[in-house]
Structure formats: structure tokens, C-alpha cells
Amino acid sequence: MKKTLTLALLSLFFVTAYAQNPYFAVKEGQVLTMAEKNPKGKITGYSTLTITKMEGNSTNGTVNYQTMVMDDKKKPLMATPMELSIQIVDGVVKFDPSSFAKISEGMEISGDSFLLPANASVGDTFNDYVITIAIGPIKTTTTISELKVEAQENFSVSGKEYSCLVVSSVNSTRIMGMTNKGLQKTWYAKGVGIVKTESYDKNNKLVLTTELVEIN
């Protein structure tokens, strides 16, 4: 569960996009199911993202959603889903860092924003950003750097093709004086958000994959 929650934070935290065609789901009632896989392709867990309410419009509004983390049998690992939201202000979608503090009592989260323009294209680069998670005296700081749109690829979900931007980054996580560094690739589709992530260790060895497997 801890591994899945960490992945969810690092994959989804502070993603922003222009709301005219956002890289995030906005349709009320829509449910996205992600599968977590080990390097051999075996499913080790699932998570769902459910859009519960869209307030306002695509220029200025709020998207409320729930996230549930499950095991490989789709058994919930939490008593209730996490209630989260993103804000749309003047056409820009932006996650509120404080909303992620609801994941665990006593958790403090802060950091910068990652801007992903609707007109981004292959070759574009983006500014570094930092995420800090503090639980009591333990602080974890992750620096995401060398962000670049590597490619534009199609990704199929339930027989439907989605055109995606593939964004690569170098993620350096520091906790208790130790630093772990690795590469992450993330596939983004308009009107959906993240459809796939691949996480690699410092030796460029694949350690974890998440894929969107169902949209209802």
C-alpha cells in the first residue's frame, strides 16, 4: 500500500494543464482504473480515480474526485476513498498541495507546480520542481528535473486509441540523508490525464509500471 501511495503522489502531484483541453478527466461519474505491475508484468495492485463533481466550467472551476488503492484482487486497502480536488483558475488546472494532506493524519505536503501546456510538443522542456512530504520528524524531498517531451505515442484502453505525450524526468528522492535517483516516463492523454508510467532505478532498470486498464 505504501509503495502504491508513493507512486500515486509522485505521478499525479502538481500536474497542471490548460483547461481548454486538460490532461485530466473532467466528466462527472467517470471512473479510471490503473493497474500496477512489477518488472515481469505481473499485476501487484490497482487504483481507481472517480470524478465526483465538476463545479464551474473549464475556465474557472473545481474538479472533485476520489482515489481508492486496492490489492491485486481489487480489495480496497483503505476504509474510505481519498477525497481530492483540482482547481481551474483562468484556464489553468492546478492541484492544491494541501488536499493531499488528507491521505494521512499529520502529513504535511508542499512543493512547486509542473506546467504541461495543451500545445506541448516533442522536444519541449520544462522547469524543475520539488515535492516535500513531512510526517512528524521524517521528511522526504523529491526533486523532479530534466523534464522533456520525448515522443508522441498512441495508447489503447478498452479498444480506444488515445494520443499521448511521453514526458521523461529524473527523480531524486532524499530521505534521512540518503538519496535515490531514477528515471520516470509518463504518458499523458487529453481528457484523461496519466495513462501510463514507467519507473527505472539509477541503472536504468525497470522497477515499476502503472497502466490505465479501464475507463467507465
C-alpha positions as CSV (number, residue, x, y, z in Angstrom):
1,M,0.0,0.0,0.0
2,K,2.8,2.4,0.9
3,K,4.5,1.8,-2.4
4,T,1.3,2.5,-4.3
5,L,0.5,5.7,-2.4
6,T,4.0,6.9,-3.0
7,L,3.7,6.2,-6.7
8,A,0.4,8.0,-6.9
9,L,1.9,11.1,-5.2
10,L,4.9,11.2,-7.5
11,S,2.9,10.5,-10.6
12,L,0.0,12.9,-10.0
13,F,1.3,15.6,-7.7
14,F,1.1,19.1,-9.1
15,V,0.3,18.2,-12.7
16,T,-1.2,21.2,-14.4
17,A,-2.5,21.8,-17.9
18,Y,-4.5,24.4,-19.8
19,A,-8.2,23.7,-19.1
20,Q,-9.4,24.3,-22.7
21,N,-8.3,20.7,-23.3
22,P,-6.9,19.5,-20.0
23,Y,-4.7,16.5,-19.4
24,F,-7.1,15.3,-16.7
25,A,-10.6,13.7,-16.6
26,V,-13.5,16.2,-16.0
27,K,-16.6,14.1,-16.8
28,E,-18.7,13.6,-13.7
29,G,-19.1,9.9,-12.8
30,Q,-16.2,8.8,-14.9
31,V,-14.0,6.0,-13.3
32,L,-10.4,5.3,-14.4
33,T,-8.8,2.1,-13.2
34,M,-5.0,1.8,-13.1
35,A,-3.0,-1.4,-12.7
36,E,0.4,-1.6,-11.0
37,K,2.8,-4.1,-12.5
38,N,6.2,-5.4,-11.4
39,P,9.1,-5.7,-14.0
40,K,7.9,-9.1,-15.1
41,G,4.4,-7.7,-15.9
42,K,2.6,-9.3,-13.0
43,I,-0.2,-7.1,-11.6
44,T,0.6,-6.2,-7.9
45,G,-2.2,-3.8,-7.3
46,Y,-4.9,-1.5,-8.6
47,S,-6.1,2.1,-8.0
48,T,-9.2,4.0,-9.2
49,L,-9.9,7.7,-9.8
50,T,-13.5,8.7,-9.8
51,I,-14.7,12.1,-10.9
52,T,-17.4,13.0,-8.3
53,K,-18.3,16.6,-9.2
54,M,-17.4,19.3,-11.6
55,E,-18.1,22.8,-10.3
56,G,-18.0,25.9,-12.5
57,N,-16.6,25.4,-16.0
58,S,-13.4,24.5,-17.9
59,T,-12.0,28.1,-17.4
60,N,-12.8,28.6,-13.8
61,G,-14.0,25.8,-11.6
62,T,-13.1,22.8,-9.4
63,V,-12.9,19.1,-10.2
64,N,-13.6,16.9,-7.2
65,Y,-12.5,13.3,-7.3
66,Q,-11.9,10.2,-5.2
67,T,-8.9,7.8,-5.3
68,M,-9.0,4.3,-3.9
69,V,-6.0,2.0,-3.6
70,M,-6.5,-1.8,-3.9
71,D,-4.5,-5.0,-3.8
72,D,-4.1,-7.4,-6.8
73,K,-7.5,-8.9,-6.1
74,K,-9.1,-5.4,-6.2
75,K,-9.7,-5.5,-2.4
76,P,-9.7,-1.9,-1.0
77,L,-6.7,-1.1,1.2
78,M,-8.3,1.9,2.8
79,A,-11.5,2.2,4.8
80,T,-12.7,5.1,2.6
81,P,-11.5,6.7,-0.7
82,M,-9.2,9.7,-0.6
83,E,-11.2,12.9,-1.4
84,L,-9.2,15.2,-3.6
85,S,-9.7,18.1,-5.9
86,I,-8.0,20.2,-8.6
87,Q,-8.6,23.9,-9.2
88,I,-9.1,25.6,-12.6
89,V,-8.3,29.3,-12.5
90,D,-8.2,31.5,-15.6
91,G,-7.9,28.4,-17.8
92,V,-5.1,26.6,-15.9
93,V,-5.7,23.4,-14.0
94,K,-3.7,23.2,-10.7
95,F,-3.6,20.7,-7.9
96,D,-3.9,22.0,-4.4
97,P,-1.0,20.6,-2.3
98,S,-3.0,20.8,0.9
99,S,-5.6,18.4,-0.4
100,F,-3.0,15.6,-0.4
101,A,-2.5,16.0,3.3
102,K,-5.8,14.2,3.8
103,I,-4.1,10.9,2.8
104,S,-2.7,10.6,6.3
105,E,-3.2,12.5,9.5
106,G,-0.2,14.5,10.4
107,M,1.2,14.6,6.9
108,E,2.4,17.9,5.5
109,I,3.0,18.4,1.8
110,S,4.4,21.3,-0.1
111,G,6.1,22.0,-3.4
112,D,6.1,23.6,-6.8
113,S,3.9,23.1,-9.9
114,F,4.6,21.3,-13.1
115,L,3.0,23.1,-16.1
116,L,2.1,21.0,-19.1
117,P,0.7,23.3,-21.9
118,A,-2.1,21.9,-24.1
119,N,0.1,22.8,-27.1
120,A,3.2,21.0,-25.8
121,S,5.1,19.1,-28.5
122,V,8.1,16.7,-28.9
123,G,11.3,18.4,-27.8
124,D,9.8,20.8,-25.3
125,T,11.5,21.0,-21.9
126,F,10.1,22.1,-18.6
127,N,11.3,23.7,-15.3
128,D,12.4,21.5,-12.4
129,Y,10.1,21.2,-9.4
130,V,10.3,19.9,-5.9
131,I,7.9,17.9,-3.7
132,T,8.4,17.7,0.1
133,I,6.4,15.3,2.3
134,A,6.8,15.5,6.1
135,I,5.4,13.0,8.6
136,G,6.5,14.1,12.0
137,P,10.3,14.4,12.1
138,I,10.7,12.4,8.9
139,K,10.9,14.5,5.7
140,T,11.1,13.2,2.2
141,T,12.1,15.6,-0.6
142,T,11.8,14.7,-4.3
143,T,13.4,16.8,-7.0
144,I,12.0,16.3,-10.5
145,S,14.4,17.5,-13.1
146,E,15.4,17.2,-16.8
147,L,11.7,17.2,-17.9
148,K,11.3,16.7,-21.6
149,V,8.6,15.6,-24.1
150,E,10.3,12.7,-25.6
151,A,7.7,11.4,-28.0
152,Q,4.0,11.4,-29.0
153,E,2.6,7.9,-29.0
154,N,-0.8,6.2,-29.1
155,F,-2.1,4.2,-26.1
156,S,-5.1,1.9,-26.3
157,V,-7.6,1.5,-23.5
158,S,-10.6,-0.8,-23.9
159,G,-10.2,-0.7,-27.7
160,K,-10.0,3.1,-27.9
161,E,-6.8,4.9,-29.0
162,Y,-5.5,7.9,-27.2
163,S,-2.8,10.2,-28.5
164,C,-0.3,10.8,-25.7
165,L,2.7,12.9,-24.8
166,V,5.6,11.0,-23.3
167,V,7.3,13.1,-20.7
168,S,10.6,11.9,-19.2
169,S,12.2,13.1,-16.0
170,V,14.9,12.4,-13.5
171,N,13.6,11.9,-10.0
172,S,15.9,12.3,-7.0
173,T,14.4,11.4,-3.6
174,R,16.2,12.3,-0.4
175,I,15.2,10.8,3.0
176,M,17.1,10.6,6.2
177,G,20.4,11.6,4.5
178,M,20.1,9.1,1.7
179,T,19.3,9.9,-2.0
180,N,17.7,7.6,-4.5
181,K,17.8,8.6,-8.1
182,G,16.0,7.2,-11.1
183,L,14.2,7.9,-14.4
184,Q,10.5,8.1,-14.9
185,K,8.4,8.2,-18.1
186,T,4.8,9.4,-18.0
187,W,2.2,9.2,-20.8
188,Y,-0.5,11.9,-20.7
189,A,-3.7,12.0,-22.7
190,K,-6.1,14.9,-23.1
191,G,-9.4,14.5,-21.3
192,V,-7.9,11.6,-19.3
193,G,-4.6,12.5,-17.6
194,I,-2.0,9.9,-16.9
195,V,-2.4,6.7,-18.8
196,K,0.9,5.1,-18.1
197,T,4.1,5.5,-16.0
198,E,7.4,3.6,-16.1
199,S,9.8,4.0,-13.2
200,Y,13.5,3.0,-13.5
201,D,16.3,2.8,-11.0
202,K,19.7,4.5,-11.2
203,N,20.9,1.8,-13.5
204,N,18.0,2.3,-15.9
205,K,16.4,-1.0,-14.9
206,L,12.6,-1.0,-14.9
207,V,11.2,-1.4,-11.4
208,L,7.5,-0.5,-11.7
209,T,4.9,0.2,-14.3
210,T,1.3,1.6,-14.0
211,E,-1.2,1.4,-16.8
212,L,-4.7,2.6,-17.3
213,V,-6.7,-0.6,-18.0
214,E,-10.3,0.6,-17.9
215,I,-12.4,3.7,-18.3
216,N,-16.1,3.7,-17.4
